[in-house]
Amino acid sequence: MQELPTRGTLVIGRAADAHVSIPDASVSRRHAQLHVGSTLTIEDLGSANGTRVDGAPLAPGERRELVLGAIAEVGAARLVAHYTAKAAGVASPMDRVFEIIERVAPSEISVILGGETGVGKEVMAERIHARSARASGPLVRLHCAALPENLLESELFGYERGAFTGAVAPKPGLLESAERGTVLLDEIGELPPSIQAKLLRSLESRQVLRLGALRPRPIDVRFIAASHRDLEVLAVMGLFRADLLYRLNGITIVVPPLRTRPMEIPALARTFVADACARAGRPPLEIADDVVALLSSYRWPGNVRELRNVVERAALLSEGNRIEVHHVSFGRAGIDLPARPPTVPAPSFAPPPRHASSSADPPDAAAERDRILDALTRTAGNQTEAAKLLGMTRRMLIYRLDQLGVARPRRAVDRAKGE
């Protein structure tokens, strides 16, 4: 790893006197140069084998910004932009994440990506796939919470003709479609138990059995799983198979929340603004210094996804050539969020009667029952809102209520209708 100065221009090439010397035949003697300042850009110097940024080629003399983690290809060599403690005054938590990704990507090891919603787990999965030996193969994505159980099974494993009503032709599942590629199972913690069991069999045997088929088919895929919830905690609670977790958990990479990475916010904001302007067909907008300071001081509960929305909305509202503070708003529909969340009034709701914990109940089950009852109390029996407080889907909440022997409550408004 080579440290860059805070400002200046550095030549990249095969020549021994180049600032960044790369002794490779695919690299020209003076191949490209880096321009270091408020932003980091790379310029192709008319090289023989070209310069690319994240796969997109540069014309001779063209400059392109290198945001954090971007890959610049100089001939056959690759350069990765990182923030370091020396350059930024404080180490970025993403440095370690990118370092691990660069090490594990070329292998065949299964990866679990953790972290809060919106931190960029899918982007990290794309980076792992792009840097693997399977990069020429497909990256197939499945959001495990987006489909009901019966559709999940057919989407994952496929089906044969006549397997069910409407199956007029055989259809390969996503695991087959990802042959020699990568499968990303997003929000894998929401998989129903029956699908977890079948997925485990496929992981162990490297085969899939289509619905209605008599013989399994071999598959050659790499698995990446992502979840905003702690899968180990779910396994302890009985909501996720421990054996499936052990199979998937070749290595776990936790993507840190954006609030712990303030030094990355200016570069990310400029990138999102540039993308928004390009889509709108307008010249790139500058970002005022006080806007950068405002964005860097915000807590970003929605992480990178929220940052993108905020700066794209600001770019849309800007009528000049620069984004000012009055263009920036947080929250929904441009309404600023209050400094602290409003106090939730105590609901006029009596929680369902607790079932006395028997001596056979494990302590974790009793603690979980208390958490669920507390969430239901705070939401006046609204199961959807209670599930959000608990960090699970409504379907998962109902499943746990049944397992714990807790009667499903009616909301206060429903009781009023029945009286």
N, C-alpha and C positions, 0 to 999 in steps of 0.2 A: 504494500500500500504506500502510495506517495502523497505526502502532504502538499497542498497547494498554497501559494501566497494569498493574501487577502485581496490583492489587485495585481494585474499584469497580464502578459500574454506568454504562453508556453507552446513551443513547437513540439509536435509528436511525430516521430519518424524513426527510420532504421539507422540514420546517421548517429555516430557515436557522440557527436556534440549536440544532439537534440535534447531539449529539456526533459522530455519523456522518451527515452530511448527504448525501442522495441526491436530486438535483433531477429526479425522474422522476414522471410522472403516475400510474404504477401503485403508487407508494409513498405511504402515508398520512403525514400530518404527524408523527404519533407512531406509528410502525408497530410497532416491536419494541424490545427492549432487551437488551443483553449484560450478563451478570453474570460478572465476572472475579475469580477467586480461585484456590483449589487446582485447580479445574476451570473450564472456559469453557462457559457455558450461554447459550442464547438464549430469550427469552420473547416471545410474541406479545401485543401490547397492544390487541387487538380491531380489527385492521386490516381495511380493506375488501377487499383482494385476497389476504390470507392470508400466512402464513409457513410455509416447508417446510424440512426438513433432509434432505438426500439424497433428495428427492422425497416424503417423508412429511409431511403437513400437521400443523400444531400447532393445538390448540384455543385460543381466547382465554384468556390467563393461564397457559397450559401452558409449562413450561420443558423444554428438551432439551439434552443435552450436545453440544458441538461438539468432536469429537476431531480430531486432526491431519489436515488435508486434507479435512474434511467440507465439503459445499457447503450453505450456507444461502441459500434463495431468499426475498427480501424483495420481494414484488410480482414485477416482471420483472427485478429486479437480483439479482446473485449475489455472495455473500461467501464467501471461502475462508479457513479457519483455517490459519495457518502458524506455525512456530516461527522466531524470528529470533535473530541474535546478541545483540541488545539485550535481548530478552525472556528468553532462556534462558541467557545468559552465554557461549554458544558456538553457532555456526551449525550447523544441522542439515543433513546431506548431502541430505536429502529436499527442502529448499527449492528447490534447483536442479532436481531432478526434476520437482516440481510446476510450477515456472515453465516448463520446456520443454513439459510436457504441455499446459498452458493455451495455449501458442503454436501447437503443431502439431496439436492436436485438431481445430480447425475446418477444417483443410486436408484434401486428399485424399492426402497423402504416405504412402507405406508406412513402417511403423515396425518396428524390431527391438528387442525388450526383452531385455536381458541381466541377469545377476546370479545369485547362488547359488540353489540349490533352497530354496524356502520363503520368499523375500524378499517375495513378493507381486506377481509379474509379471502374474498373471491379474487381480488387482485393478487394476493400472495399465492393463491393456488395457480393462477395463470403464470406467474413468474416461475414457480417450481416446474410446471409443465414445459414452459418455453426453454428452460435450461436443462432439461432432461434428455436422455437418449430417445425419448418418445415424442419429441417436439414435432416431428413430421406427421404424427398420428393425431387423432381427434382428442379434444378435451370435451367430454360430455358432462353436462351439469344436470343435477336433479335437486329441486328444493323439496325436501322430505315432508315439510309441513303444508305443502300446497295442494296435495292430492289426497282423496279418501283412500282407505286401506285397499279396497278392491282394485282401484286404478293404479295404486303404487305397485302392487304385485305384478300386474301385466306390463307396466312401464319398465320396471326393473328387469324382469326375467323374460318378457315376451310371451307369446302364446301360439298354439297351433290352430289350424283351421278346425272349427267346430268345438273349440274348447268351451265356448259359452255362446249365448245368443248374440248374434251380430259379428262373430268371429268368422268372416267369410273367406279370409286368407291368412296364412301364417304371418307373424310379425316378430322380428327379433327385438329383444329388449335393449335397454340402454347399456347393460353390461356387455352384450354382444356387439352393439354398435360402436363401442369404444375399443375395439380390438386393436392391439398394439398402441394404445393411447392411454389416456387417464380418465378416471371417473371421479367427479367431485360430488360428494353427497353433502349438500348444504343442510344445516340444521338437522343433523342425523339423530339428535336426541329426541326428535319427534316421531321417529319410526315406531309403528305399532309392534308389540312383542312378536307377533307371528312373522312379520317381515324381517325382524331382527334375526330370528332363528334361521330363516331361509338364506338371508345374506351371509350369516356365519358359515353355513354349509358351502356356499359358493366361494367364500374366502379360503376355506380350508382345502377344498378339493380343486379350486380353480376351474370349476364347471358350473354351468347353469342348466336348470331344468325348466323348460318352458311350460306354461299352463297347458295341460292336455297332452304333453309329450311323454314318451315311454323311456327315452334315453337322454342323458345329459349331454351338453355340448361343451367342449373345452373353451376357455377364454384366456386371453393374454392381456391383462389390464393392470394398471397401477391405481391404487385407491388413495384418495385424499378426502378426509372427512372434515367438516367444519361445524362448529356449534358455539352459540353465545353463552351456553350454559355449561357448567362443570360436569363432564360426563362421569367422573369418578364419584361425585356426590349423587348423581342420578343412579349409578350402579348400587351404591350403598342403600339408597331409598327403594331399590327394586324396580326402578323405572327404565333401566337400561341393562342389558345383559353384560355381566362382567367378562365373560369369555369373548364376546364380540369386541368389547373395549380392548382387551389384551391383544387381539388379532389386529385391530386397526392401529393401535398405539405403538408403531415402530418408533416414532418420535412425536412429541407434542411441541408445537410452536405457538406461543401466546403473543398475539399482536397487541401492543400496548395502546391504551386509549389516546386520543389526540391531545387531551389536556396535559399529558405528560410529555408531549413533543412540541412545545411552542415554537422551537426554532425552525420547524418544518412548515409552519403555517404560511409565512409570506410566499415561499416558492409554490406551495400547493395552490394558494389563492390566485397567484399570477397565471398558473397553468389553467385553472378552471375558467378564469376570465378570458384567456386567450382562446380556449375551446369554445366558449359561449359566443364570443365575437366572430369566430370563424364560421360557426353554424348560422349566425345571423347575417353574415356577409357584410360586416362593418369593420372598420379599422380597429386594431387592438387598443384597449383602454389602459391608461395608467391607473395605479392605485395610490391615493394620497397617503402620506406617511402616517397621519393620524388614524386612517382607516386600518393600516397594517397594525398599528398599536392596539386598536380596538379589537381586531380579530385575534391578535395574539393573547389578549387578556381574557377573552371569553372562555367559558368552561367546556363548551361543545358537548352537551349530553348526547347529541346524535352523531358525534365523531366526524369522520371525513365526509360522510354522506350529507350531514347537515351543513358543513362548510361549503360543499359544492353548491347546495341549494341557495345558501345565503349570498354567495358571491355572484352566482348566475342571476339571481333576482336583482342584485345591485347593478349588474351590468345592463339588465333590461331597463331599469329605471333611470339610468344615467343618460342624459341628453347631450352632454358635452364630450370631451375627450378624456375625462378622468372621473373615477369613482370617488365621491366625497362621503363624509360621515352620514349626511342626511339620506343617502341612498341605501344605507345598511340597516336592516331590521332583522330581529330574531323572532322565532316563533312561527305560528301558522298565520297565513294570509297577511304577512307583513306587520303583525301586531307584536310589539315588544313584549318580551316575557318580563314578569315582575322580578324584582331583585331576589325574592325568596318565595317559595311556593305558598299559596294561601293555606290557611289553617282549615283542615277538613272537619266540619262539624260532626259531633257524635251522632251516628245514625240511630233513629228510633226503631231499632230492629233487635229482636231477641235471637241469639244464635240458636241453631238446632241443638237439642239436648245431646250432651256428650255421652258416648258409650263408655262405661267404666273400663279403664284399661285393665286387662287381665294380667296376671303375673307372667303369662306366656308372651305378651306383647314385648317386642324389642324396644329399647329406649328410643331408637331412631323413629319408630312408628309413632310413639306417643308424642315426640317432639314435632313430627310432621303433622299429626292431627291438630295439635295446638296452633301451628302456623296457618293451616288451612282454615280453621275456625276463626282465627283472628282476622284473616283476610276477608272472609265472608262477612264478619261483623262490620268491618270497616267499610265494606261496599254495600251494606244493607241487603246482602243476599244475592247481589248481582254476580253470577258465576263468571261471566266474561271479564268483568273488571277485576274480580278476585284472582282470576288466572293471570292477568297482566301483572298484578302485584307480586304474585308468586314466581313470575318468570316462566310460565308454562302456557300451553294452549288450553282452551276450554275443554277440548276432548280429553286431554291428559288429566285435567282437574277432575272431571267426572269419573274417569277410570280410577284415580286414586281415592275419591270419595267412596266408590263401591268397594275397593280393596280394604279400606280402613273401617268399613262398616258405618260410615257417616251418612245419614239421610240427606238427600239433596234438598236444600231449603228453597222456599219460594220467596221472591222479593216482596217487600212491603206493599208495593203497588198491586202485585198479583193477589195478595191476601185481601187487600181492600176490595178488589173486584169480586172476590168470592163471598164477601160478607153481605 
